[in-house]
Amino acid sequence: TADLHKTTAARIHDVYEDVGCSSGGGALTYFQRGNMTSFTNEKVFSDLRFRLGHALHEAGVAQTQYARAVVKKLVPRQTERTTGIEPH
C-alpha cells in the first residue's frame, strides 16, 4: 500500500511564507499550533453558491454545459459597469 503521508521529492524544497497575522505570529505558525480559525461548516454551507458548486461537483457534472446553465440561472451576475462585458 502507498504511504499517503510521505513527503514527495517535489515537496522537499517547498518554502512556506509565514504571513503575519494581526495578533502577532504568522498564519502558518497558528496552523501548526492548531490555533487556526476559519469559517464553520454551517457558515460555509449557508451560502447558496457554495452549496450549488458542491452539489455539482459531487454529481460529477461541474465541468459540463448543464452546470454552466444552472449556475447562470441561479447565480445571476450584472454586466460589468466599467467594461460593458456581459457575464458568462
Order of alpha helices (4+ residues) and beta strands (2+ residues): alpha-alpha-alpha-alpha
